[in-house]
Amino acid sequence: SAGSMKSRVRRPFPQDGQDGLLGLGCGSHEAKKSIPALDGASGLPVLPHMHFRVIHRSAEAHNSARSNIGFRDNACFTAFMDASTDPVKLADIRTDYRRERLRRADLKADPIEQFNQWLQEAIRAGVVEPTAMSLATASAEGRPLLRTVLLKGLDERGFVFFTNLESRKARQLGENPAASLLFPWLALERQVIVRGAVERVTTAEAEAYFATRPRESRLAAWASAQSRPIASREVLETGLSAVQERFGSGEVPLPPFWGGFRVKPETVEFWQGGAHRLHDRFEYRREAGGLWVVDRLSP
């Protein structure tokens, strides 16, 4: 209720179109029982504030918002502007994974087949950027670096991505040809972790992939000295204009400083979130002769 919010309300309800913070106040005992943690002083859920934009302040919009959030009691819905700068309570942000289980009987004999099945399920589920993967590399001194790249090739030999061969990732892979990949399909409460040695793909493979890229992306590959410091964005745009003038309407070939890498899997872990942090983890490990052994790992 409004009375329980006390001094936390610093400003009136925002006007149409204004940005604000949404907080939930609850006045009834029964409603409070449905909320896992409440601030003792305000009666508000101890949850991070949700940013929102006010579209209408009508009773109809109020009821619609209350319904969408999941409250059915008028006493348990209060929208307000909070001028405080209280830090987010990180320890209170958690999700209990209960979507599904992963059992040994569910697994394919080959990790590439298992990966392809999960990838197809991620695509069908509408996961944003399902081929995005975090790529971890390390320098010769063992200093790690992490970034996100896109999977652009996959077969029994491994996982392929393409990049500027003068970039930091390429330089580190030249010094230390090993890497780890992480596919974070969090919407499905899943992740896949790959570890292995890295090799350059052939020029023919790089040319075949480069030809499939949109023309603008091929031009941009010529224009960008990836990972090098530049004075401003104008430097990039000037470089792109120069490249466009250079190639005109003609073919844009593979730059000599551009290519791909293949991570040859030595281990592939499939992780399915489980209730109470008892996740299901299965790791495929390649043994001599190319055979795969599957171990269940403790979460």
MARLO-891411 format. One line per 4 residues: their letters; for each residue z, y, x of C-alpha. Coordinates in steps of 0.1 Angstrom, whole numbers. Layout:
a) Z,Y,X | ...
***
This chain:
sags) 0,0,0 | -4,36,10 | 33,41,13 | 37,13,38
mksr) 13,29,62 | 36,58,69 | 26,80,98 | -4,59,109
vrrp) -27,77,85 | -37,109,104 | -67,120,85 | -81,117,49
fpqd) -105,90,39 | -138,97,57 | -167,114,39 | -199,96,31
gqdg) -218,86,63 | -189,93,86 | -177,68,111 | -141,55,108
llgl) -117,27,114 | -109,1,87 | -73,-11,84 | -59,-34,58
gcgs) -25,-28,42 | -8,-54,20 | 21,-47,-3 | 28,-80,-21
heak) 47,-109,-6 | 22,-134,-18 | -7,-116,-2 | 12,-112,31
ksip) 16,-149,33 | -22,-152,36 | -23,-130,67 | -12,-147,99
aldg) 4,-118,116 | 16,-84,103 | 29,-53,121 | 65,-49,111
asgl) 64,-11,108 | 31,-7,89 | 26,-40,71 | -9,-41,86
pvlp) -25,-72,101 | -22,-73,138 | -59,-75,144 | -84,-53,163
hmhf) -97,-25,141 | -131,-30,127 | -156,-1,131 | -175,8,99
rvih) -195,36,84 | -186,48,49 | -216,47,26 | -199,54,-8
rsae) -163,62,-19 | -169,51,-55 | -146,26,-72 | -175,2,-73
ahns) -180,4,-35 | -143,1,-29 | -141,-31,-50 | -172,-45,-33
arsn) -157,-39,2 | -124,-54,-8 | -142,-85,-21 | -164,-88,10
igfr) -133,-87,32 | -117,-115,12 | -88,-97,-7 | -85,-100,-44
dnac) -53,-79,-49 | -57,-41,-51 | -24,-38,-33 | -39,-56,-3
ftaf) -68,-33,4 | -65,2,20 | -91,19,40 | -79,46,62
mdas) -87,67,93 | -65,59,122 | -63,86,148 | -41,65,171
tdpv) -54,51,204 | -34,19,204 | -48,-7,228 | -65,-37,214
klad) -41,-67,214 | -62,-91,234 | -38,-119,231 | -41,-119,193
irtd) -79,-123,194 | -87,-160,190 | -108,-185,171 | -98,-221,163
yrre) -130,-241,166 | -134,-265,137 | -172,-266,131 | -178,-302,142
rlrr) -169,-329,168 | -190,-344,196 | -186,-381,203 | -201,-403,229
adlk) -221,-422,203 | -238,-389,194 | -252,-385,229 | -287,-393,241
adpi) -290,-413,273 | -308,-385,291 | -293,-350,293 | -327,-333,290
eqfn) -332,-350,257 | -297,-341,246 | -303,-305,257 | -336,-303,237
qwlq) -318,-315,206 | -291,-289,209 | -317,-262,217 | -337,-270,186
eair) -305,-269,165 | -296,-235,180 | -331,-222,171 | -329,-235,136
agvv) -294,-219,132 | -308,-185,141 | -288,-181,173 | -298,-148,190
epta) -318,-154,222 | -313,-192,222 | -330,-195,255 | -308,-169,272
msla) -287,-184,300 | -262,-170,324 | -273,-177,360 | -247,-178,387
tasa) -258,-176,424 | -239,-170,456 | -247,-154,490 | -245,-172,523
egrp) -209,-159,525 | -201,-174,492 | -199,-141,472 | -210,-149,436
llrt) -232,-129,413 | -239,-135,376 | -266,-123,353 | -285,-134,322
vllk) -321,-147,324 | -344,-166,300 | -353,-202,302 | -391,-205,304
glde) -397,-240,314 | -380,-274,310 | -389,-310,318 | -374,-339,336
rgfv) -375,-319,369 | -352,-292,357 | -347,-257,342 | -372,-229,351
fftn) -369,-191,351 | -391,-164,366 | -382,-133,385 | -391,-108,412
lesr) -389,-127,445 | -373,-96,462 | -345,-93,436 | -308,-100,444
karq) -309,-134,427 | -339,-144,447 | -324,-133,480 | -292,-152,472
lgen) -311,-183,463 | -330,-180,496 | -297,-179,515 | -279,-205,493
paas) -303,-226,472 | -278,-238,445 | -270,-224,411 | -252,-229,378
llfp) -265,-221,343 | -246,-215,311 | -261,-215,277 | -235,-197,254
wlal) -244,-209,218 | -211,-195,205 | -223,-193,169 | -224,-231,170
erqv) -192,-233,190 | -212,-249,218 | -221,-243,254 | -241,-262,280
ivrg) -233,-259,317 | -259,-270,344 | -253,-273,381 | -278,-282,408
aver) -300,-274,437 | -328,-248,433 | -364,-249,444 | -393,-225,441
vtta) -420,-234,415 | -456,-235,427 | -478,-205,426 | -500,-223,400
eaea) -469,-227,377 | -460,-190,382 | -496,-179,375 | -498,-201,343
yfat) -466,-186,330 | -474,-150,340 | -506,-152,320 | -487,-158,288
rpre) -466,-126,291 | -476,-96,271 | -498,-72,290 | -471,-45,291
srla) -446,-70,306 | -471,-80,333 | -476,-43,342 | -439,-37,343
awas) -435,-66,367 | -458,-47,391 | -440,-14,385 | -404,-25,391
aqsr) -389,-31,426 | -362,-52,410 | -326,-46,421 | -335,-17,444
pias) -317,17,438 | -339,44,422 | -332,80,416 | -340,81,378
revl) -358,64,350 | -387,87,356 | -394,68,388 | -399,37,367
etgl) -422,54,342 | -442,71,370 | -446,37,386 | -457,21,354
savq) -483,49,348 | -497,43,383 | -500,6,377 | -517,12,343
erfg) -542,35,361 | -547,9,389 | -556,-20,366 | -572,0,337
sgev) -584,-24,311 | -589,-52,336 | -568,-84,342 | -533,-80,355
plpp) -528,-107,381 | -495,-123,393 | -479,-100,418 | -474,-115,453
fwgg) -437,-107,450 | -432,-125,417 | -425,-162,410 | -401,-188,396
frvk) -372,-211,404 | -363,-245,391 | -327,-256,389 | -327,-293,394
petv) -297,-306,375 | -271,-327,393 | -246,-323,364 | -251,-312,328
efwq) -220,-306,306 | -222,-304,268 | -192,-286,253 | -183,-286,216
ggah) -153,-264,205 | -124,-284,190 | -94,-275,169 | -62,-264,188
rlhd) -83,-261,220 | -89,-298,222 | -126,-294,229 | -151,-322,233
rfey) -166,-322,268 | -192,-347,281 | -207,-343,316 | -238,-361,327
rrea) -238,-368,365 | -269,-379,384 | -263,-408,407 | -284,-424,435
gglw) -317,-436,421 | -318,-410,394 | -295,-428,369 | -272,-406,347
vvdr) -236,-415,342 | -216,-398,314 | -179,-389,317 | -157,-374,290
lsp) -138,-345,305 | -104,-333,295 | -105,-298,278
***
